[in-house]
Every structure is written in structure tokens, then in C-alpha cells.
């Protein structure tokens, strides 16, 4: 009987997945300086990334799919790192993507342009020409040419320095826990993300959130920086 019970439990775990004990140093590390959230009453998932980072390109479709189902007390935002003038140009593009709410549509096209077609999107002239040829171009171009775009790109540079971001992708949960991707840039790592979100929720004594899927309707209204 014990064998049957153990077997049944094991089959359930295989079928539905199961949480594992998070291990500091393997699954996450505590950041030295907490990352300030845009919304203090929510659990923030922030990704510091770069459009010229191949690892970010590989993670992006997995991450964007997963964050669409974040619970109602959690939201996602992205910040382009700025380590060079080239990154400063990409930051302008990242700001435009965030502001226009086109992350789901634009990111695959941008990563493809940079890596597959070798288009220098960090160059403003080239970026404007490329954006104009995209099916979502009108909306993205308006955000790119907005008067506040350069200032917001500068803020991304300041955040890169302030939080001492040294590599990409860097994903920080609740301003406190940096994911270490011990399972690689895979769907399995998204389980670690969910467990870190739950850990933050418990530490903050937050109530259990609404069912997954609420993010899509409620979370998007929180800020234009959230993924769409």
C-alpha cells in the first residue's frame, strides 16, 4: 500500500510539477541593494536586459509568455542596461517599447533585427527607418520620438549604475532576490520565479492573490512599463 501511495504521489508530481525547496546560492541570491519598486503594494519582477544580449534573446519568449499569467499582486517590468553609447541607443528603443505597450509584438522583431539581420538599432537614424517599416511602427515611432524618451533612457542608465548590474539577463524578484537560473534559461526556471514570488508574499504577510490570469487585465493598468 505504501508503494502504491508513493508511486501515485510521484506520478502526480510528474504530471503537475511540484515546488522544491529554494536554495540560496543555487536558485537565488540576496541583492546587496534592494531594487525600488514602481508600486510598493505589489510584488515586482524586474528584468535588466539588453537587446544585444543573446541570452536575453533566448529567455525573452519564455519570460514574456510566463509573465502574462502572473497573479494579480505581481507585475513585470524591464530595464535596458546601459554600459556604453551603444546601449544608450538601445535604451531609447526599450523606453519606446515599454511606453507603447508593444513588448509582446516588438521584442521578437527587435531581437531578430539585431542578431539575424545585424541592423544597428542603437543608431537613431537606423532605428527610425526600421521602426517605420514595421506593422506596429506608427505607435512605436510615436513613443520613440516622444519628448520624454531621452530622459527615460537616461534613467535606465542611472538604474544600471545604481544597482550595479554587471550581467544580463538579471531578474530580481520583490526588489530582493536575484534569480540564478540554475536550470538554465528554460521554462523550468519560471517555477523558481513563482516560488520566489511566493516567498516574498509570505515574508510581507500579503494575502493570497486572485487566480492567475488577473495580471492580464489588472496588472497592465499599473504602469506602461509592464509587459503586454
Buried (B, 14 or more C-beta within 10 A) or exposed (E): EEEEEEEEEEEEEEEEEEEEEBEEEEBBEEBEEEBEBEBEEBBBBBBBBBBBBEBBBBBBEBBBEBBBBBBBBBBBBBBBBBBEEBBBBBBBBBBBBBBBBBBBBBBBBBBEBBBEEEBBBBEBEBBBEBBEEBEBBEBBBEBBEBEEBBEBBBBBBEBBEEBEBEEBBBBBBBBBBBBBBEBEBEEEBBBBBBBBBBBBBEEEEBEEBEEBEBBBEBBBEBBBBBBB
